[in-house]
Amino acid sequence: MDGDALAQSPDPELAELALSRVAENPQARDALSRSEVLAPATLLLGFSRSVTDFLVAHPEETASLADLHPRSWDELAAELRADVKSRGSLAGLRVFRRRAMMRVGARDLMGAPLEAIVEEITNTAEVCLETTCREAWDGKGFAILGLGKLGGAELNYASDVDVIFLHRSSDLQEKAQRAAASLIRLLSEPTEEGLALRVDATLRPGGRGGALSRSLESSIAYYANEAATWERQSLIKARPVAGDVALGIEFLEAVAPFVYPEDLSSQAIDEVRQVKVRLEEYVRARGKEAIEVKRGRGGIRDVEFAVQLLQIVHGRRDERLREPNTLRALAALADEGYVAESDAEVLAGAYRFLRRLEHRLQIVRDLQTHELPAEPEARLRIARSLGLAGPDELQAEYDRQTELAREVHERLFYRPLLEAFAGARAPRPGVEREATEELLAGLGFAEPAGAYELLESLVDPATRMGKVLAHLFPVVVAPLALASKPDEALVRLDRILGAAHPDVADAMANDPAMARRLAHVAATSSFAADLLIAKPERALGLAGAEIPADPPAALASVAARYAAREFGTRETGRELARIAQGVIVSALGAAGPDLPFAVIGMGKLGAEELNFASDLDVVFVYEGDGPEDFTRAVEIGEAVLAGVREAGWEPDADLRPEGRSGPLARSLTAYFEYWEKYSENWEFQSLLRARFLAGDEDLGRRFEMNAADFAYGGQLTVDRVAEMLSMRERIEKERVRPPEAGKFHFKLGYGSLADVQFAVELSLIRHGHEHEGVRRKSTFEAIEALAEAGLLEESAAKALGDAFVFLNDVKNALEVDRRVHSEAIPPQVPEQRSLARRLGYEEYPRQSFIDDYLRITRRARQAMQRVFADAGAA
């Protein structure tokens, strides 16, 4: 066996094993003795198990690797005709397709350009469609249009083939239906040879419920009167691929005004933008944002989305942009001045790399997959197949390309606006005021004329701020466009910048991330914007990585980083708790304690899991004897509460023993006595999150330690489990009104944060006595620790953790605007849509959010019930 050939294989060991399997057949062995066959065979067999299986089943096909020249459409068609004649339609189609993909795969691994690879894959699919079309339909009057990657002539190895069937007149309906069904069966029916093509006709008018084929007149009427925006958008990539091509062209010419309408509504553009982002959010919610080549951050969809959006906006006036192929459309956008050549080069380079990587993932088993594998061995094979040294180099190149694509994606749509407002006044397409206002309307601005004028004033080159903003324009406009109400966000930004400190412009020039955060504040948070307007120098706290020490500036900074999605739920909770603790420390210092006194954080404050409008749950402990010390301790406590309120936070001392009717401060001895004699079950639960915040540290740490002893010291009896469950049910029944609102009451209702909290607290009380390692004040950290110790079922831990993060994100998204306490999803549809947008949902935002909410809360409720059932049975 040729050692040099093996050394070139992505996996020499796998190649050697596969070659030995194939070479068991004498005919294949003879073919492999030829160097022109062995070299590509070694590359393929060291990577693709599906090719190995094909050659083991068809050893005679090994010799076909001797000739790897690119096949034209006519050559492929002649080859398929011969296969169908010798093997019959079903087997002939499938063997032809597998042979063709094997040859293309070899050329791919040998370094052929992406464009040549996708062209031949597409040609292979087209000749399969044309052959079966001729078999199913005699003569003219029946056409197949390709959509998606088929229409764009850019198919993957394992792509679905998206099609629409079309017939000339209504009297051919029944015949066309039979022909379409026959064609799909011939291509997609699984056999021992697999299938030829995964034909997907669900993008047809009416979807799965619509007729399989429609007449020309009916189809045109559908796209004129009934089609959703995304359906019209899908026709950007429509192209006749088989059958009566003239009929297909006639259809496309007739529907062009609906795909590229003269009057483009803001809703239409908004819907187009939504399609992509929901896919991205779907991937992110499943933790695959960094490994999903197609829909992840900076992935293939980022490139396709940017290109199609600009085609929708500008293709109405410029027919040169109506190009189904992504790379050719991108080149046209650059040639005509809609995209900077440098940006087009970056996107094209990233697209080529990501598509080649996607192909590598699919060659292995001829399956639709888009995720980078976790196994180092698999990553090594992929890296070597791409000419990279190993997994680290693969990850570095993937990170580089996706970051480049993401950066351009996030600002590409706004480049025409940049040109319009940064002084490029030449009458080029897309930069006149009329076209610019159309873009603003497409971005969701209700009053594009007013928005235009306001933006023009913001980037006035006569001012330093204007010059800086002109340079950073795409960074600033993107968050405004994603706001639930872009016009209001723009007004807030104007107010913030109008009051800005003189150093803000230079700070933004040195740190573009500051400009992005500032725009996110304007887009998302009224209270944070007001803080910046009230004291302009606070805006400087949005620069750099550090959170400022000044509490109001820090609060605005955290709101900005949360709105920009730099901080997730956990980071936001910790930072808010840190700010709140600083406020408490300051208030206690101002109170001038003259006896040992400590402030203890409880609830979300103790767990460092605050939301933007959270109350600050605290209790006060002191050391002293006699009524004078008690009176003084109460005075100090009252002064702390007043100081915290004055700083803009709402303290709550009701978790103290006996609640509001009990003394505001107690000695440590009095706490011990109360816990031993009078404390109820819920009070032990509250002690799980007790944390020293301010004052006498020795006293505070002793309180923490003793509180933990009491919280974790009791035996979890069946009766106690039942009592906790009864309390959880009573809270939901009594505090959620009306009862049917419980489904969307994320604090106390069905599958809510209360379900998560009770399940975690029960688990901690149950296991914390014997397993001190799980004693965590943070809810999420407790879930992780319990799961890692094997004390919480993995699926339950995931459900509870997902719900905790998601529902706190919902709460923050509602509270970050006006810092008003929120417990339930707003019932109004516009409010729900705004919430969904704030959470990052873009494709069908409201429904996508509601779907996720119902799924996550359902799993959380089920997990809580399992936790209680397990504890009750123990």
Phi, psi and omega in degrees: 000137186292111181293326179295318179296318179297321182297333180278349184286148176301329178218090184304321181294316178295320179298316181297317179295316181293319178299320179295324177295312182294320185287356174297336176272129183301321181296316177293322180297319178297318180296320182289347178285348179268131186298326182290344175264318185298318184299306179292328179296321180293319176300311183293313186287342173274011182219318191249112176291329180294324177292319177302313179299322180295316183286330174294320179285330183227071183302334180296339181282350180302322183294340181292347177284354180289335183237103184249023180293148180299127180273137174280171178302315182295320178297317180295319180297318179295320179297318180293320179301321179293321179293318180295321180295320184274332187243349188091165187297307185300304182291320182299316178300318186285317178294319177303311182297318181293321178296315181298317179293327177296315180295316179298319179300320178296315178297322178299310181293337179273000171104016178297149180298150180304316183303320180291324181293310183291331178295317181288324175298317179294317177300321178300314179295320183295319181291329173296316179295316181295319180296314180289329177297317179295326179288326184272339186218129181259116176098198183266182176093004179220126184228152174242125175254134175270141175241179175056221184290333174293313178298325180278000182055048184214043184294152168273175175298322187242025181296146159294149178254102183278126184223159168235134176261139186221135174235158191295311187221162186295335180290350179263008188305307185295318179296318180293321177301313181296318181297316180296316180296320179296318180297315180298318180298315182300323185270325192252352180291125180292136174226183178294343176266009183086215176230163181275307179219146172272087183281127182235114181254018185285349176275004179292162176306128181085357178063210183300332180275353182272166177298143183296325175229145178234154176289162179302312182298315181295320181294316179298317180298323181297311183289338178283323192240334190242333191296141173286165181303317183295330179291319177293322179300322182299336181284353173304324184258013181286143182200135175295130184237346180197161177080217184281092184298322180298322177297317179298318179295319178300319178296312183297322177295324181288326183267354181307320179296339179274330177284321180237072187290149178298315177256114184257113182283153177297327179296321180298313179295319180300318179294322178299315180294326183294327184304316184287317189289328177296321177300319179295317180295323177302315180291317181296320181297337180260012174071024185243018184300328185265358182234355181270106186295328186275306189250358182286181181297125181073015184276191184303320182297330178299318180291311182298320181297313181298317181295313183293325180295318178290328175296318179299315185289314189257345181291346178296322183259340186236099185291345178294343180272354184276068186242121183292332185279130186300310184292322179289324177295320178297319178296321179295319178299321178288317181298324183269002173089011180275340180225137177297142182301324180295320178293319179298320179295319178298312181295319180295318178296316178295318180299314180298316180297313184292324177292321176297319178295317177301319177298319179299320180296327186270336179297327190305307183232013182055045180236152175286109176212148184225010185255134173297131181290154179276333187289130180302323181297317179294321179293324178297316179299315180297316180302311181297324180293338179262005180080019179257155188290322184186188184302322180295318179291323177298313180297319180296317180290322177298314179299318182296312183292319181290326176294319177298314181296318182295318181300313181290320179304317185290338181241352185299317183296338184263359182299317176302326176293319178302315181295322181294323186260354184254016172102355179279084190265006179298145184284064177267156180301135173090355183240000174289162183302318182300313180293324180294318177295327175296320177297317179298320176297320178296332178279357175105005179286124182288329180238078186298329179294314178295320178298319179302311183295321180293317178296321179299321179290326181294325183259028179301117183292353179285346181244154177298318179298318180299318179296318180294315181295326177299320179290324184262014190306312181298326179296325183277319186289325183304309178297324179297320181293331180273358178292154178296328177227087186304323181298316179294322179297319179295320177298317179298318179298319179298320179294318180297312183288330177295330180261006191296147173297146182304332183279351185296319181301312180294323179297320178292323178298323180279338184219088181303335178298331178296318179296320178296317179295320179299318179293323178293324174300312180299325183283335195236326195231106176294317184293321180290322176299318179297323178297321180287324179290321182295326181219089192305329182294344178298334180299334179296338178288355177274354180271154175072185184267341185275144173273130183297159182282325181299122186305313179297318178296321179296319180296316176297322181294318178294319177300320180294316182289328174292313181298326179278002180064023172283327176254131172270191182303314187290315179297319180298315179300317180294316183292320177296321178295323179295318178296314181298320179297320177298321178297319181292317178301317180295318181294321179292320178299320179292332179287343177061060181298132180242024172209160180303119187214138180221147174256129181248128176276141179235174175055222182296328177293315178297323181277355185058047182228042184291152167254175187295330181246020181295141165291156178259101180283122181222155166227158184242136178230144179220170172236129180172171180235145171086166184294330182294316178296320178299313181299317180295320180297320178295319178299317179298316179300316179296322178294322178297313180300318180294318180295322179292317178297319180298331180277001175096014178244158181249105179280157180216115180256021186283352178275006177289161177308133181070008174061217184296334181278349180271166179296146184295326180231146176226155173285161179298322178298320180294324175298314180304313183297318181295313182299321182288326189254326194235346189297137178267169185304315183296332180288326174295322176300318182294331181290344179299335184247016179292131183217131177295133182243315189203157176101214182290110187293319180300315178296315181297319180291324177294322176299312179305311185295316181288325176299319178295320179300317180289317183297321185259001188273337185279152177281136181272092180279167176300320180297322181290322175300314180297323179295318179295319179294320179297321178296317179299317180293322181293320178300314181295319183290320188271332189253355176253112183229134351289164184304324182292345178285350184299334182296332182241021175264096191284350177271314188235353188273206185292122179066024189275185175300329177295322176299315179299312184299313181295320180296318181290316181296320176300315181295321179294315180296323182292320189248344189294335181295315183269339184237084185295339181294343181267358182287093180236136178285326178288130181300312183294319178296325177296318177300314180298315182294318179297318180292317180297327179277359180075019183261355177223125181307138186302316182294323178292319178299318180295316181297317181291318179295316178299316181295318181300313181293312184296312185289326173292326175296318176301313181298316179296319181296327177284323187271342184290340180289296185245004180057045177249134184303136182222140182233347186216156175295132179298142183283339184284137182300314179301322179294320178296321179295318178297318178299314181299318178298319180296330179278357177101003178282131181236325179270118184045061195302312184297309184294322179298317179296313181299318178301314179295318181300312182295321180293314183292317180290326177298316180292325178294317178298317179296321179294316178301316180296322178294319180299314180291322179296318179295318181292322180292332181273347185286000000 
